[in-house]
Amino acid sequence: MEETMLRSRGWFGRSGKDGFIYRAWMKNQGIPAEDFDGKPVIGICNTWSELTPCNAHFRELADAVRRGVLEAGGFPVEFPVMSLGETLIKPTAMLYRNLVSMDVEESIRANPVDGVVLLCGCDKTTPALVMGACSVNLPSIVVSGGPMLTGRFKGKSIGTSDVWRFNEAYRKGELSQEEFIEAEASMCRSQGHCAVMGTASTMACMVESLGLSLPGNAAIPAADSRRKVMARLSGRRIVDMVREDLKLSDVLTREAFENAIMANAAIGGSTNFVLHLLAIAGRIGVDLKLDDFDPISSRIPLVANLQPSGAYFMEDMYYAGGLPAVMKELTGFLHAGCITVNGKTVGQNAEKAECYNRDVIATVEKPFNPQSGIWILKGNLCEHGAVIKPSAATPALMQHRGKAVVFEDIEDYKARVDLPDLDVDENSILVLKNVGPKGYPGMPEVGNMSLPKKLLQKGVTDMVRISDGRMSGTGFGTVVLHVSPEAAEGGALAVVRDGDYITLDVPNRVLRLEVSDEELEARRKAWQTRVSYADRGYVHLYQQHVEQAHLGADLDFLKGSSGSSVVRDSH
């Protein structure tokens, strides 16, 4: 891009009072005059926060990016945006994903930047930053924070998926409080996000498979020095992207989204992937629907043997060859000609990749699991769809008929699930209502409900569970999620009653409530919402405008792009 075409010249290239003001106040940070003379200005969008432990090392990553930008002849400017710490934020980080995307969008558009490096890590920070950047559509590149090192407890490797196992062992009396404390100290033993193929690692793989990061970005452990090298190289590359005018819309084609869906199937990625990819597509203007996921991924087997669907960890995946090795396995399926942020195609980036451990990354011909991806269910209980992750489910429960045990909301569930007189057995189906986008609000990760204590004590390890909420990417089980329409919208889920029979037929993609249409209609007429709506602030805005899960749970007025133009000057 010619210097005269740099967007930042609309600020720093001006003469008179306006140029004086724009440059003078920046110079109080010790910036020499020549830095304003036609250098591409690169924003470093940082989600560092001590309240987001997964991203707490981002000051160092930002410094590495800065060095790379300077080396390539750019002018780096770091700026903060709201950060979302999945493990701490209440009521759920998903409530604020769209708010962060607005923060990112307006911060980029309003300021003199020509390109952006997005520093992402914890679950919602990645889609939020990508969504916001898509709505501006400048040259952008993603640098992920990387997974933490694999935990070790009593001689065994552990990660976040083991939290659910530890919790059930603790509830059954098999793990003492002292051992519980020892386990928590043993799991998060380095900087970085979850060590398993949870949502954070899924998002890192998503951006790499979309072509938004340099090859290899997804799996490098946060504590590995090569993570800083990746950040530095990304800082160099974004300067060239500005000069080439390689924007997000050039990379994020329909074919790129299809590549990401196939890659997600191969790695056993989180069900949250569906929500976030749909929301990103809505921002960049790609026509992607929930019904597209199953046909695109159905031919792709699970090749990555990673928790929660398998045995290994993200650290192992990196040593085995990382996502490039997975992408090479998918060569016959991918749209190899898609351009990526390094200026090369998907095929070119994968052609020299090697796998160093077939126990971790199997082949397409001899996969770890022939069932993969995220399967989309339809039926009168989920007219607009629901999702299930077959690789994390129990095969014997994939076709199941059982009586519903209904919890009206999360408080009802917590109050009754462990009562000795709860009318439930191993063939029952647990149904949780009012944890969808509007109902909670924010759609929390509670869909993989812990089993009733009396069933755990009998040795039951899995049951069919259905809700309009989400589950952590680290979770597992035969769990049906994202039921749409949600209960708060008066969907069929809202009127399920204790004792109703439900049929789950995953191979045929069916979720059906065995109640007649006439009875359903009568129940709906008598139904009254239990949901309270906020009367002020962001939560009010969210509940009024959030779309349903099958559309990505974005705010309706944020769909599409407003571009990078600033209509009015401030001086």
C-alpha positions as CSV (number, residue, x, y, z in Angstrom):
1,M,0.0,0.0,0.0
2,E,1.3,3.4,-0.9
3,E,2.2,5.7,2.1
4,T,-0.4,8.2,0.9
5,M,-3.0,5.4,1.1
6,L,-2.3,4.5,4.7
7,R,-5.3,5.0,6.8
8,S,-3.2,6.5,9.6
9,R,-2.2,9.3,7.4
10,G,-5.7,10.7,7.9
11,W,-4.4,11.5,11.4
12,F,-0.6,11.8,11.4
13,G,-0.1,13.1,7.8
14,R,-2.3,16.2,8.2
15,S,-1.0,19.7,8.3
16,G,-2.1,22.6,10.5
17,K,-3.8,22.4,13.9
18,D,-5.2,18.9,13.4
19,G,-1.9,17.3,12.5
20,F,-0.2,19.2,15.4
21,I,-2.7,17.8,17.9
22,Y,-2.6,14.3,16.7
23,R,1.2,14.1,16.7
24,A,2.1,16.3,19.6
25,W,0.2,14.4,22.3
26,M,1.6,11.1,21.0
27,K,5.1,12.5,21.2
28,N,4.8,12.8,25.0
29,Q,5.5,9.1,25.0
30,G,9.0,9.7,23.6
31,I,8.2,8.9,20.0
32,P,10.6,10.5,17.5
33,A,9.2,12.6,14.6
34,E,10.3,10.2,11.9
35,D,7.9,7.5,13.3
36,F,5.0,9.5,12.0
37,D,6.4,9.8,8.4
38,G,4.5,7.2,6.5
39,K,5.2,4.1,8.6
40,P,2.3,1.6,8.8
41,V,0.7,2.0,12.3
42,I,0.0,-1.4,13.8
43,G,-2.4,-1.7,16.7
44,I,-1.6,-4.4,19.2
45,C,-5.0,-5.4,20.6
46,N,-4.3,-6.8,24.0
47,T,-6.6,-8.8,26.3
48,W,-4.0,-9.0,29.1
49,S,-5.6,-9.0,32.5
50,E,-4.7,-10.6,35.9
51,L,-8.4,-11.5,36.1
52,T,-8.0,-13.5,32.9
53,P,-5.3,-16.0,34.1
54,C,-5.1,-17.6,30.6
55,N,-3.9,-14.3,29.2
56,A,-1.8,-13.1,32.1
57,H,1.4,-13.5,30.1
58,F,0.3,-11.2,27.3
59,R,2.5,-8.3,28.3
60,E,5.5,-10.4,27.2
61,L,3.7,-11.5,24.0
62,A,2.9,-7.9,23.2
63,D,6.5,-6.9,23.6
64,A,7.5,-9.6,21.2
65,V,4.9,-8.4,18.7
66,R,6.2,-4.9,19.1
67,R,9.8,-5.9,18.3
68,G,8.6,-7.6,15.2
69,V,6.6,-4.6,14.0
70,L,9.6,-2.3,14.5
71,E,11.9,-4.7,12.7
72,A,9.6,-4.6,9.7
73,G,9.4,-0.9,9.6
74,G,6.1,-0.4,11.3
75,F,5.0,1.9,14.2
76,P,3.5,-0.3,17.0
77,V,0.8,1.0,19.3
78,E,-0.7,-1.2,22.0
79,F,-4.2,-0.7,23.3
80,P,-6.3,-2.6,25.8
81,V,-9.8,-4.0,25.4
82,M,-12.1,-5.6,27.9
83,S,-10.9,-9.1,28.8
84,L,-12.9,-12.2,29.6
85,G,-11.5,-14.6,32.2
86,E,-13.6,-17.8,31.7
87,T,-12.8,-19.2,35.1
88,L,-13.7,-16.1,37.1
89,I,-16.2,-13.9,35.4
90,K,-19.9,-14.1,36.4
91,P,-22.5,-15.0,35.4
92,T,-20.8,-16.3,32.3
93,A,-18.1,-15.0,29.9
94,M,-20.4,-15.7,27.0
95,L,-22.7,-12.9,28.1
96,Y,-19.9,-10.4,27.4
97,R,-18.5,-11.8,24.2
98,N,-20.5,-9.5,22.1
99,L,-19.7,-6.5,24.3
100,V,-16.0,-7.2,23.8
101,S,-16.5,-7.4,20.1
102,M,-18.0,-3.9,20.2
103,D,-15.1,-2.6,22.2
104,V,-12.7,-4.1,19.7
105,E,-14.6,-2.8,16.7
106,E,-14.9,0.7,17.9
107,S,-11.3,0.9,19.3
108,I,-9.9,-0.1,15.9
109,R,-12.2,2.1,13.8
110,A,-11.8,5.2,16.0
111,N,-8.0,5.2,16.1
112,P,-5.2,5.7,13.6
113,V,-4.2,2.1,12.9
114,D,-3.5,0.5,9.5
115,G,-3.4,-3.1,10.7
116,V,-4.1,-5.0,13.9
117,V,-2.5,-7.9,15.8
118,L,-5.1,-9.6,17.9
119,L,-3.7,-11.1,21.1
120,C,-6.2,-13.9,22.1
121,G,-6.2,-16.8,24.4
122,C,-9.0,-17.6,26.9
123,D,-12.2,-19.0,25.3
124,K,-14.3,-15.9,24.4
125,T,-11.4,-13.5,23.8
126,T,-10.6,-15.1,20.4
127,P,-14.1,-15.0,18.8
128,A,-14.8,-11.6,20.4
129,L,-11.6,-10.0,18.9
130,V,-12.1,-11.7,15.5
131,M,-15.7,-10.6,15.4
132,G,-14.9,-7.0,16.2
133,A,-12.0,-6.9,13.7
134,C,-14.2,-8.4,11.0
135,S,-16.7,-5.5,11.4
136,V,-13.9,-3.1,10.5
137,N,-12.1,-5.3,8.0
138,L,-8.5,-4.0,8.2
139,P,-5.4,-6.2,7.7
140,S,-5.4,-8.4,10.9
141,I,-3.5,-11.3,12.3
142,V,-4.1,-13.4,15.4
143,V,-1.6,-14.5,17.9
144,S,-2.9,-17.0,20.5
145,G,-1.5,-17.2,24.0
146,G,-0.9,-21.0,23.8
147,P,-1.9,-23.9,26.1
148,M,-0.4,-24.4,29.5
149,L,1.9,-27.3,30.2
150,T,0.3,-30.6,30.9
151,G,-0.5,-31.0,34.6
152,R,0.8,-33.9,36.7
153,F,-1.0,-35.5,39.6
154,K,0.0,-38.7,41.4
155,G,2.2,-39.7,38.4
156,K,-0.5,-39.1,35.8
157,S,-1.0,-36.4,33.2
158,I,-4.0,-34.2,33.9
159,G,-5.8,-31.3,32.4
160,T,-9.1,-29.4,32.7
161,S,-11.2,-32.3,31.5
162,D,-10.2,-34.1,34.7
163,V,-11.9,-31.4,36.8
164,W,-15.2,-33.2,36.0
165,R,-13.7,-36.6,37.0
166,F,-12.2,-35.2,40.2
167,N,-15.5,-33.6,41.1
168,E,-17.4,-36.8,40.7
169,A,-14.8,-38.8,42.7
170,Y,-15.0,-36.2,45.4
171,R,-18.8,-36.4,45.5
172,K,-18.6,-40.2,45.8
173,G,-16.1,-39.9,48.6
174,E,-13.2,-41.4,46.6
175,L,-11.1,-38.2,46.7
176,S,-10.5,-36.3,50.0
177,Q,-10.5,-32.6,50.3
178,E,-6.7,-32.6,50.8
179,E,-6.3,-34.6,47.5
180,F,-8.7,-32.2,45.8
181,I,-6.5,-29.2,46.8
182,E,-3.4,-31.1,45.7
183,A,-4.9,-31.8,42.3
184,E,-5.8,-28.2,41.7
185,A,-2.2,-27.1,42.5
186,S,-0.9,-29.8,40.1
187,M,-3.1,-28.9,37.1
188,C,-2.4,-25.3,36.2
189,R,1.4,-25.4,36.5
190,S,2.3,-22.8,33.9
191,Q,0.9,-19.8,32.1
192,G,-1.5,-20.4,29.3
193,H,-5.0,-21.6,28.6
194,C,-6.5,-25.1,29.2
195,A,-4.1,-27.9,28.3
196,V,-6.8,-30.0,26.6
197,M,-8.8,-29.5,23.4
198,G,-11.2,-27.3,25.2
199,T,-12.7,-24.1,23.7
200,A,-9.6,-22.1,24.0
201,S,-7.5,-24.5,22.0
202,T,-10.4,-25.1,19.7
203,M,-10.5,-21.3,19.0
204,A,-6.7,-21.3,18.4
205,C,-7.1,-24.1,15.9
206,M,-10.1,-22.3,14.4
207,V,-8.2,-19.2,13.6
208,E,-5.2,-21.1,12.2
209,S,-7.5,-23.3,10.0
210,L,-9.3,-20.2,8.8
211,G,-5.9,-18.8,7.8
212,L,-5.9,-15.9,10.3
213,S,-2.7,-16.9,12.1
214,L,0.8,-18.1,11.0
215,P,1.1,-21.8,10.6
216,G,1.8,-23.6,13.9
217,N,0.3,-20.9,16.1
218,A,-2.4,-23.0,17.6
219,A,-0.5,-25.6,19.7
220,I,2.8,-24.0,20.8
221,P,2.7,-24.1,24.7
222,A,2.5,-20.7,26.3
223,A,5.7,-21.4,28.3
224,D,7.7,-22.4,25.2
225,S,10.1,-19.7,23.9
226,R,8.8,-20.4,20.4
227,R,5.5,-18.8,21.4
228,K,7.3,-15.5,21.7
229,V,9.0,-16.2,18.3
230,M,5.6,-16.7,16.8
231,A,4.4,-13.4,18.2
232,R,7.5,-11.6,16.9
233,L,7.1,-13.1,13.4
234,S,3.4,-12.1,13.4
235,G,4.5,-8.5,14.3
236,R,6.7,-8.6,11.2
237,R,4.1,-10.1,9.0
238,I,1.3,-7.7,9.8
239,V,3.4,-4.8,8.4
240,D,3.7,-6.6,5.1
241,M,0.0,-7.4,5.2
242,V,-0.7,-3.7,5.4
243,R,1.6,-3.0,2.5
244,E,-0.1,-5.8,0.5
245,D,-3.6,-4.6,1.6
246,L,-4.4,-8.2,2.6
247,K,-7.6,-7.8,4.6
248,L,-9.8,-10.1,6.6
249,S,-12.4,-10.3,3.8
250,D,-9.7,-11.6,1.5
251,V,-8.9,-14.5,3.9
252,L,-12.4,-15.3,5.3
253,T,-14.1,-16.8,2.3
254,R,-16.8,-19.4,2.4
255,E,-14.2,-22.0,1.6
256,A,-12.1,-20.9,4.5
257,F,-15.1,-21.5,6.8
258,E,-15.5,-24.9,5.4
259,N,-11.9,-25.7,6.0
260,A,-12.3,-24.7,9.7
261,I,-15.3,-26.9,10.0
262,M,-13.4,-29.9,8.6
263,A,-10.4,-29.1,10.8
264,N,-12.6,-28.9,13.9
265,A,-14.0,-32.4,13.1
266,A,-10.5,-33.8,12.8
267,I,-9.3,-32.4,16.2
268,G,-12.5,-33.1,18.2
269,G,-13.1,-29.4,18.9
270,S,-15.5,-27.8,21.3
271,T,-19.2,-27.5,20.6
272,N,-18.8,-23.8,21.3
273,F,-17.0,-23.7,17.9
274,V,-20.4,-23.7,16.2
275,L,-21.6,-20.5,18.0
276,H,-18.5,-18.6,17.4
277,L,-17.9,-19.5,13.8
278,L,-21.5,-18.6,13.0
279,A,-21.1,-15.2,14.7
280,I,-17.8,-14.5,12.8
281,A,-19.4,-15.5,9.5
282,G,-22.3,-13.1,10.2
283,R,-19.8,-10.2,10.8
284,I,-17.7,-10.8,7.6
285,G,-20.8,-11.4,5.4
286,V,-20.4,-15.2,4.6
287,D,-23.6,-17.1,4.4
288,L,-23.1,-19.9,6.9
289,K,-25.9,-21.8,8.6
290,L,-26.1,-24.4,11.4
291,D,-27.3,-27.0,8.9
292,D,-24.0,-26.6,6.9
293,F,-21.8,-28.1,9.7
294,D,-22.9,-31.7,9.5
295,P,-22.6,-32.2,5.8
296,I,-19.2,-30.5,5.6
297,S,-17.7,-32.5,8.5
298,S,-19.4,-35.8,8.1
299,R,-16.6,-37.3,5.9
300,I,-13.9,-36.2,8.3
301,P,-12.8,-38.7,11.0
302,L,-11.3,-37.8,14.3
303,V,-7.5,-38.0,13.9
304,A,-6.3,-36.1,17.0
305,N,-6.3,-38.2,20.1
306,L,-6.8,-35.4,22.6
307,Q,-8.8,-35.0,25.8
308,P,-11.8,-34.8,26.2
309,S,-12.4,-37.1,23.3
310,G,-9.1,-38.9,23.6
311,A,-6.1,-39.3,25.9
312,Y,-3.4,-36.7,25.1
313,F,-2.9,-32.9,25.6
314,M,-2.2,-29.9,23.5
315,E,1.5,-30.0,24.5
316,D,1.6,-33.5,23.0
317,M,-0.1,-32.2,19.8
318,Y,2.6,-29.6,19.4
319,Y,5.4,-32.1,19.7
320,A,3.5,-34.4,17.3
321,G,3.5,-31.7,14.6
322,G,0.7,-29.3,15.6
323,L,-2.2,-28.3,13.5
324,P,-0.1,-28.2,10.3
325,A,0.3,-32.0,10.6
326,V,-3.5,-32.4,11.0
327,M,-4.1,-30.1,8.0
328,K,-1.8,-32.2,5.9
329,E,-3.8,-35.3,6.8
330,L,-6.9,-33.5,5.5
331,T,-5.2,-32.5,2.2
332,G,-7.7,-34.5,0.1
333,F,-10.7,-32.7,1.7
334,L,-9.6,-29.1,2.2
335,H,-9.9,-26.2,-0.1
336,A,-6.2,-26.0,-0.5
337,G,-6.2,-22.8,-2.6
338,C,-7.5,-20.6,0.2
339,I,-5.1,-17.7,0.9
340,T,-3.9,-17.2,4.5
341,V,-2.3,-14.3,6.4
342,N,1.2,-15.3,5.5
343,G,0.4,-14.8,1.8
344,K,0.6,-18.5,1.1
345,T,-2.3,-21.0,0.5
346,V,-3.6,-23.6,2.9
347,G,-2.0,-26.3,0.8
348,Q,1.4,-24.6,0.6
349,N,1.4,-24.1,4.4
350,A,0.7,-27.8,5.0
351,E,2.8,-29.5,2.3
352,K,6.0,-29.7,4.4
353,A,4.3,-30.6,7.7
354,E,5.2,-33.9,9.4
355,C,3.7,-36.0,12.1
356,Y,6.1,-37.3,14.7
357,N,3.7,-39.3,16.8
358,R,0.8,-41.3,15.3
359,D,-0.6,-42.1,18.8
360,V,-1.4,-38.4,19.0
361,I,-2.2,-37.5,15.4
362,A,-3.5,-40.5,13.5
363,T,-4.1,-40.9,9.8
364,V,-7.4,-40.4,7.9
365,E,-7.1,-44.0,6.8
366,K,-6.6,-45.3,10.3
367,P,-8.2,-42.6,12.5
368,F,-8.4,-42.5,16.2
369,N,-12.2,-42.4,15.9
370,P,-14.3,-42.7,12.7
371,Q,-17.0,-40.5,14.4
372,S,-16.1,-36.9,14.7
373,G,-17.4,-33.4,14.3
374,I,-20.4,-31.7,15.7
375,W,-23.7,-33.3,14.7
376,I,-26.8,-31.2,14.2
377,L,-30.1,-32.6,15.6
378,K,-33.6,-31.7,14.5
379,G,-37.1,-32.5,15.8
380,N,-40.0,-31.1,17.6
381,L,-37.9,-30.5,20.7
382,C,-35.4,-28.4,18.8
383,E,-37.1,-26.9,15.7
384,H,-34.1,-24.8,14.8
385,G,-31.5,-27.3,15.9
386,A,-29.4,-28.6,18.7
387,V,-25.8,-29.9,18.8
388,I,-24.1,-33.0,20.1
389,K,-20.4,-34.0,20.0
390,P,-20.4,-37.8,19.2
391,S,-16.7,-38.3,19.9
392,A,-17.3,-37.3,23.6
393,A,-20.5,-39.3,24.0
394,T,-21.2,-42.9,25.1
395,P,-21.9,-45.0,22.0
396,A,-24.6,-47.0,23.9
397,L,-26.6,-43.8,24.6
398,M,-26.5,-42.4,21.0
399,Q,-29.9,-44.1,20.4
400,H,-31.9,-43.8,23.6
401,R,-35.5,-43.3,24.8
402,G,-36.1,-42.3,28.4
403,K,-38.3,-40.3,30.8
404,A,-37.5,-36.7,31.3
405,V,-36.4,-35.4,34.7
406,V,-37.0,-31.7,34.4
407,F,-35.2,-28.8,36.1
408,E,-36.8,-25.5,35.4
409,D,-33.5,-23.5,35.9
410,I,-30.0,-23.9,37.2
411,E,-31.1,-23.1,40.8
412,D,-33.8,-25.8,40.6
413,Y,-31.1,-28.2,39.4
414,K,-28.7,-27.4,42.2
415,A,-31.4,-27.7,44.8
416,R,-32.7,-31.1,43.8
417,V,-30.2,-33.1,41.8
418,D,-28.7,-34.8,44.8
419,L,-31.9,-35.3,46.8
420,P,-32.3,-39.0,47.8
421,D,-36.0,-39.0,46.7
422,L,-35.4,-37.6,43.2
423,D,-37.3,-39.8,40.8
424,V,-34.5,-40.7,38.5
425,D,-32.7,-43.8,37.2
426,E,-29.9,-44.4,34.7
427,N,-32.3,-44.5,31.8
428,S,-33.8,-41.1,32.6
429,I,-33.0,-38.0,30.6
430,L,-32.0,-34.9,32.5
431,V,-33.5,-31.8,31.1
432,L,-32.4,-28.3,32.1
433,K,-34.4,-25.3,31.0
434,N,-33.8,-21.5,30.9
435,V,-30.0,-21.5,30.5
436,G,-30.1,-20.2,26.9
437,P,-28.9,-16.8,25.6
438,K,-31.9,-14.8,27.0
439,G,-32.9,-17.2,29.8
440,Y,-29.8,-17.2,31.9
441,P,-28.9,-14.6,30.4
442,G,-25.7,-15.4,28.5
443,M,-25.9,-19.2,27.9
444,P,-23.6,-20.6,30.5
445,E,-21.5,-23.8,30.4
446,V,-23.8,-25.9,32.5
447,G,-25.2,-28.3,29.9
448,N,-23.0,-31.2,31.0
449,M,-24.9,-31.5,34.3
450,S,-23.2,-33.5,37.0
451,L,-25.1,-36.8,37.5
452,P,-27.4,-37.3,40.6
453,K,-25.3,-38.5,43.5
454,K,-27.3,-41.6,44.1
455,L,-26.6,-42.7,40.5
456,L,-22.9,-42.0,40.8
457,Q,-22.8,-44.2,43.9
458,K,-24.4,-47.0,41.8
459,G,-21.5,-46.6,39.3
460,V,-23.4,-44.7,36.6
461,T,-20.9,-42.6,34.5
462,D,-23.1,-41.1,31.8
463,M,-26.7,-40.1,31.0
464,V,-28.4,-38.3,28.2
465,R,-28.6,-34.6,29.2
466,I,-30.5,-31.9,27.2
467,S,-30.4,-28.1,27.6
468,D,-30.5,-24.8,25.8
469,G,-27.2,-24.0,27.4
470,R,-23.6,-24.8,26.5
471,M,-20.9,-27.0,27.9
472,S,-17.2,-26.3,28.4
473,G,-15.0,-27.6,25.6
474,T,-13.3,-29.6,28.3
475,G,-16.5,-31.4,29.1
476,F,-17.7,-34.8,27.8
477,G,-20.7,-37.1,27.9
478,T,-23.9,-37.7,25.9
479,V,-24.9,-34.1,26.1
480,V,-27.4,-32.3,23.8
481,L,-26.7,-28.6,23.8
482,H,-27.8,-25.3,22.2
483,V,-31.5,-26.3,21.9
484,S,-33.2,-23.7,19.8
485,P,-35.6,-22.0,20.3
486,E,-34.6,-21.8,23.9
487,A,-37.0,-22.2,26.8
488,A,-37.1,-18.5,27.5
489,E,-38.4,-17.9,23.9
490,G,-41.3,-20.4,24.4
491,G,-39.6,-23.2,22.5
492,A,-40.8,-26.8,23.0
493,L,-38.1,-27.2,25.7
494,A,-40.1,-24.7,27.8
495,V,-43.1,-27.1,28.2
496,V,-41.3,-30.4,28.7
497,R,-42.7,-32.1,31.9
498,D,-41.4,-34.7,34.3
499,G,-42.2,-38.2,32.9
500,D,-42.4,-37.1,29.2
501,Y,-40.7,-39.6,27.0
502,I,-37.9,-38.2,24.8
503,T,-36.2,-40.0,21.9
504,L,-32.6,-39.3,21.0
505,D,-31.5,-40.8,17.8
506,V,-28.1,-39.4,17.0
507,P,-27.3,-41.5,13.9
508,N,-30.5,-40.2,12.3
509,R,-30.0,-36.7,13.8
510,V,-33.3,-36.7,15.6
511,L,-34.4,-35.3,19.0
512,R,-38.1,-35.8,19.6
513,L,-40.4,-35.1,22.5
514,E,-43.1,-37.8,22.4
515,V,-46.0,-35.4,22.9
516,S,-48.6,-34.8,20.2
517,D,-48.7,-31.5,18.3
518,E,-52.1,-30.7,19.9
519,E,-50.7,-31.3,23.4
520,L,-47.7,-29.2,22.7
521,E,-49.8,-26.3,21.5
522,A,-52.0,-26.5,24.5
523,R,-49.0,-26.4,26.8
524,R,-47.5,-23.5,25.0
525,K,-50.8,-21.5,25.4
526,A,-50.7,-22.1,29.1
527,W,-46.9,-21.4,29.4
528,Q,-45.6,-18.4,31.3
529,T,-41.9,-17.4,31.3
530,R,-39.9,-17.7,34.4
531,V,-37.2,-15.4,33.1
532,S,-36.6,-11.9,34.5
533,Y,-35.4,-9.3,32.1
534,A,-32.9,-6.6,33.1
535,D,-34.2,-3.0,32.9
536,R,-30.9,-1.2,32.4
537,G,-27.3,-1.5,31.1
538,Y,-25.6,-4.0,28.8
539,V,-27.6,-6.9,30.1
540,H,-30.8,-5.1,29.1
541,L,-29.4,-4.5,25.7
542,Y,-28.2,-8.1,25.4
543,Q,-31.5,-9.7,26.3
544,Q,-33.4,-7.4,23.9
545,H,-31.1,-8.0,20.9
546,V,-29.3,-11.4,21.3
547,E,-30.1,-13.9,18.6
548,Q,-30.8,-17.6,19.2
549,A,-28.0,-20.2,19.3
550,H,-28.6,-21.5,15.8
551,L,-27.7,-18.0,14.5
552,G,-24.5,-17.7,16.7
553,A,-26.0,-15.7,19.6
554,D,-24.7,-12.4,18.3
555,L,-26.6,-9.2,18.8
556,D,-28.9,-8.6,15.8
557,F,-27.7,-5.0,15.2
558,L,-24.0,-6.1,15.0
559,K,-24.4,-8.3,11.9
560,G,-22.3,-7.3,9.0
561,S,-19.6,-4.6,8.8
562,S,-19.5,-0.8,9.2
563,G,-16.0,-0.6,7.7
564,S,-13.0,1.4,8.7
565,S,-14.2,4.9,7.7
566,V,-14.6,7.6,10.4
567,V,-17.4,9.9,9.3
568,R,-16.4,13.0,11.3
569,D,-13.2,14.5,12.6
570,S,-12.9,15.5,16.2
571,H,-11.0,18.8,15.7
